């Protein structure tokens, strides 16, 4: 489906949240702002980061702030790790001739260090790092590399990534591996959201673990377990109307969810049909 994929870096291909949190808290400490924990930071942090810091630290000079941030990046002991399946997906793209690019707000020098240490540089045709406003730079990226909008998607983990894709008229793919959660991402209406529906279906239909952990007759039951118990209780005189009503109750939440996100689901299932 896509000939070109543009990737965000932080939270999309690598987990650097601990490092970013350390650096951000160091910046906050330089201006007398209380430090944040992981959940508070994820709930509040936004891109573009100049707009975020202008809101939370209006008295700070941006260039000075960036110097503090880079220093904290260098001295932090937090590690950056490749996210599960990220390298395998990049291998998949390379094997099929999909052109891959990076568009990230991470400082260009810091990105170069991280990418080389993790052995990821070979996967990308071009790197666009240290970009403060992705939504304005995306047009430069598309034009510079001759990318057509209908053949291109931007994969990212934050609202700004989705908005950047919308701004450029390319497909937006939101991943749930990074800074923004599903509720935050849904507000900006990405074309595709990965993971959430399939996780929901697996949890909703799960039977073995529920049956094992909920062995008490007085304990609440999940619907799949309750439905089986209902069927077993009626083996001698089956009441098909009751059993079919139970089936409807089990299926209804999944059907409602599918109706709500059917566009994202059907588009997400076609992402694997990449053209070389």
C-alpha positions in Angstrom: 0.0 0.0 0.0 2.8 2.5 0.9 6.0 3.0 -1.0 7.3 5.5 1.6 7.2 5.5 5.4 8.3 8.4 7.6 9.0 7.5 11.2 9.1 9.5 14.3 11.9 8.3 16.6 11.0 8.7 20.3 8.2 6.3 21.4 7.8 5.0 17.8 11.0 3.1 17.2 12.8 3.5 20.5 11.8 3.9 24.2 13.6 7.0 25.5 10.9 8.2 27.9 13.1 7.7 31.0 15.9 9.8 29.4 13.5 12.5 28.2 11.9 12.6 31.7 15.3 13.0 33.3 16.3 15.8 31.0 13.0 17.6 31.4 13.1 17.4 35.1 16.6 18.8 35.1 15.3 21.7 32.9 12.4 22.2 35.4 14.9 22.3 38.3 16.9 25.1 36.6 13.8 27.3 36.6 12.3 26.4 40.0 9.5 24.2 38.6 8.7 21.0 40.5 9.8 17.7 38.9 7.2 15.3 37.4 6.8 11.6 37.6 6.4 9.5 34.5 2.6 9.6 34.4 2.4 13.3 35.0 4.9 14.0 32.2 3.1 11.7 29.7 -0.2 13.5 30.5 1.2 17.0 30.1 4.0 16.9 27.6 3.2 18.0 24.0 4.9 18.7 20.8 6.0 21.1 19.3 8.2 21.3 22.4 8.9 25.1 22.0 5.1 25.6 22.4 5.1 23.3 25.5 8.0 25.0 27.2 6.6 28.4 26.4 3.5 27.4 28.3 5.1 25.8 31.3 8.2 27.9 31.5 7.3 31.2 30.0 10.2 33.0 31.6 12.8 30.7 30.0 14.9 31.5 26.9 14.4 28.7 24.4 18.1 28.5 23.4 19.2 28.4 27.0 16.6 25.8 27.8 17.8 23.6 25.0 21.4 23.8 26.3 20.1 22.6 29.7 18.2 19.8 28.0 21.2 18.6 25.9 23.5 18.7 29.0 21.0 16.5 30.9 20.8 14.1 28.0 24.5 13.6 28.1 24.9 13.0 31.8 21.7 11.0 32.4 22.2 7.3 33.2 18.8 6.3 31.6 19.1 4.1 28.6 17.5 4.1 25.2 16.2 0.8 23.9 14.8 -0.3 20.5 11.1 -1.1 20.9 9.9 -4.7 20.4 9.4 -5.6 16.7 10.7 -2.2 15.5 13.9 -3.6 14.0 12.0 -6.5 12.4 9.5 -4.1 10.8 12.4 -2.0 9.4 13.9 -5.2 8.0 10.5 -6.1 6.5 10.4 -2.6 4.8 14.0 -2.9 3.5 13.3 -6.3 2.0 10.3 -5.0 0.1 12.0 -1.8 -1.2 10.0 0.6 1.0 11.8 3.9 1.4 12.1 4.8 5.1 12.8 8.3 6.6 13.1 9.8 10.0 11.4 13.0 11.1 12.1 13.8 14.8 12.4 16.7 17.2 15.3 14.9 18.9 18.5 17.0 18.7 20.4 16.0 15.6 23.7 15.1 17.4 21.9 13.2 20.1 19.9 11.3 17.4 23.0 10.4 15.5 24.6 9.0 18.7 21.5 7.0 19.6 20.9 5.7 16.1 24.5 4.6 15.5 24.8 2.9 18.9 21.6 1.0 18.3 22.7 -0.1 14.8 19.6 1.5 13.1 21.2 4.0 10.7 21.3 1.6 7.8 17.5 1.4 7.5 16.9 5.1 6.6 17.4 6.9 3.4 17.5 10.3 5.0 17.3 11.7 8.5 15.5 14.9 9.4 16.3 15.5 13.1 16.2 18.5 15.5 13.0 19.6 13.9 11.1 22.0 16.2 7.9 22.1 14.1 7.3 18.9 12.1 4.0 20.2 10.6 5.9 22.9 8.6 9.0 20.8 7.8 7.0 17.8 6.5 6.5 19.6 3.2 10.2 20.2 2.8 10.8 16.5 3.4 8.2 15.4 0.8 9.5 17.8 -1.8 13.2 17.1 -1.2 12.8 13.3 -1.6 10.1 13.4 -4.3 7.5 11.6 -2.1 3.9 11.5 -3.3 1.3 12.0 -0.6 -0.9 9.0 -1.7 2.1 6.7 -1.4 3.3 7.9 1.9 2.5 7.5 5.6 3.8 9.0 8.8 4.1 6.7 11.8 4.3 8.4 15.2 3.2 8.1 18.8 2.1 11.7 19.6 -0.8 14.0 18.6 1.6 16.3 16.8 2.7 13.4 14.5 -0.8 12.7 13.5 -1.5 16.5 12.9 1.7 16.7 10.9 0.5 13.9 8.6 -2.9 15.5 8.2 -1.2 18.8 7.4 0.7 17.2 4.6 -2.2 15.2 3.3 -0.5 11.8 3.9 -1.7 8.8 5.9 -1.3 9.0 9.7 -0.5 5.9 11.6 -0.6 6.2 15.4 1.2 3.7 17.6 0.5 3.1 21.3 4.1 2.4 22.3 5.2 5.9 23.3 4.2 9.2 24.9 0.5 9.6 24.1 -2.1 7.1 25.1 -5.1 5.9 23.0 -7.4 8.6 24.3 -5.0 11.4 23.5 -4.4 10.1 20.0 -8.0 9.5 19.3 -8.7 13.2 19.7 -6.7 14.1 16.6 -8.3 11.3 14.5 -5.5 9.3 13.0 -6.2 7.2 9.9 -4.9 4.1 11.6 -4.4 3.2 15.3 -2.3 0.0 15.8 -2.7 -2.6 18.6 -5.8 -1.4 20.6 -8.6 -3.4 18.9 -6.8 -6.7 18.7 -5.8 -6.4 22.4 -9.4 -5.7 23.2 -10.6 -8.7 21.3 -8.0 -11.0 22.9 -8.9 -9.9 26.4 -12.6 -9.9 25.8 -12.7 -13.4 24.4 -10.1 -14.9 26.8 -11.4 -18.0 28.5 -8.7 -20.3 30.1 -7.2 -17.8 32.5 -10.6 -16.4 33.5 -11.9 -19.9 34.2 -8.8 -20.8 36.2 -8.7 -17.7 38.4 -12.5 -17.4 38.9 -13.1 -20.9 40.2 -15.4 -19.8 43.1 -19.1 -20.2 42.4 -19.8 -16.8 44.1 -17.1 -14.9 42.2 -18.0 -12.6 39.3 -17.5 -14.2 35.9 -16.5 -12.9 32.5 -19.1 -13.3 29.9 -17.3 -16.2 28.0 -17.1 -18.2 31.2 -20.7 -17.4 32.2 -21.9 -18.4 28.7 -20.2 -21.8 29.0 -21.7 -22.4 32.5 -25.1 -21.5 31.1 -24.8 -24.0 28.3 -23.5 -26.8 30.7 -26.5 -26.1 33.0 -28.9 -26.7 30.2 -27.5 -29.9 28.7 -30.5 -32.0 29.7 -33.1 -29.5 28.6 -31.5 -26.9 26.3 -33.3 -23.5 26.3 -32.0 -22.2 23.0 -33.7 -18.8 23.4 -31.7 -18.2 26.6 -28.4 -19.4 25.1 -28.8 -17.2 22.0 -29.6 -14.2 24.2 -26.3 -14.9 26.0 -24.4 -15.1 22.7 -25.8 -11.7 21.7 -24.6 -10.2 25.1 -21.1 -11.6 24.5 -20.9 -10.3 20.9 -22.5 -6.9 21.5 -19.5 -4.9 23.0 -17.2 -6.2 20.3 -19.7 -5.2 17.6 -20.2 -1.7 19.1 -16.4 -1.2 19.2 -16.0 -2.4 15.6 -18.7 0.0 14.4 -16.9 2.9 16.2 -13.4 2.1 14.8 -14.2 0.2 11.6 -12.3 2.7 9.4 -9.1 2.4 11.4 -9.4 -1.4 11.5 -9.9 -2.0 7.8 -7.1 0.4 6.9 -4.8 -1.1 9.5 -5.3 -4.6 8.1 -4.1 -3.4 4.7 -0.8 -1.9 6.0 1.0 -5.1 5.4 0.2 -5.0 1.7 3.2 -2.8 1.0 4.5 -2.3 -2.5 8.1 -2.3 -3.4 
